[in-house]
Amino acid sequence: AQTVTQSQPEMSVQEAETVTLSCTYDTSESDYYLFWYKQPPSRQMILVIRQEAYKQQNATENRFSVNFQKAAKSFSLKISDSQLGDAAMYFCAYRRGFQGAQKLVFGQGTRLTINP
Amino acid sequence: DAGVTQSPTHLIKTRGQHVTLRCSPISGHKSVSWYQQVLGQGPQFIFQYYEKEERGRGNFPDRFSARQFPNYSSELNVNALLLGDSALYLCASSLGQGNRNQPQHFGDGTRLSIL
């Protein structure tokens, strides 16, 4: 069974600074996707960024980027120029890569606080 | 376009009762998945439905059941409610099984409280 671990229950950062959230996962498969989701107090889970395991290039979405280390099974999220609106719970998630796979395996989450 | 909609937003039940939660996927999405998120934890997968058939089931007791309708909306049913069923129930939709590179889109969830 696949597992996802987020070892940082809480993180805080000054506005405009950079913060990195950690995630490790365990799987015996070679074809999979990794995701970072953001969940603000409004509760809706919002996709931040995704990475396909076969792609060596790290994904980037504006101020959000990942450091994907496949051999180490590590998938960290870097948020640059942090903004107050980035405050939320962040979840790392894993999904198998075959067609039809929909089950997401989530980590425990990291609560990110942005200090003005 | 409307996103994934869930109803009700919040529900209070007592132990032993039954509850039905509803989800309408994004237009054009044929796959619906259900997750349970206990306070302070990450979501746990309950079910996935595609074309009205169950395509995946998580490690939940038989008290949990679901179905998908011809319009691709879905219901999650929980019988004989326990205090431990108190959680946020999330519904997510996606296009379906023909496209491997597709994200899931989540609704705002239903907060279920058991007294």
Interface residues (C-beta under 8 A of the other chain):
Chain A: V4 F35 Y37 S42 R43 Q44 M45 I46 L47 R50 E52 F91 A93 G97 F98 Q99 G100 A101 Q102 K103 L104 V105 F106 G107 Q108 G109
Chain B: S31 S33 Y35 G40 Q41 G42 P43 Q44 F45 Q48 Y50 R55 G56 G58 L88 L90 A92 S94 Q97 G98 N99 R100 N101 P103 Q104 H105 F106 G107 D108 G109 R111
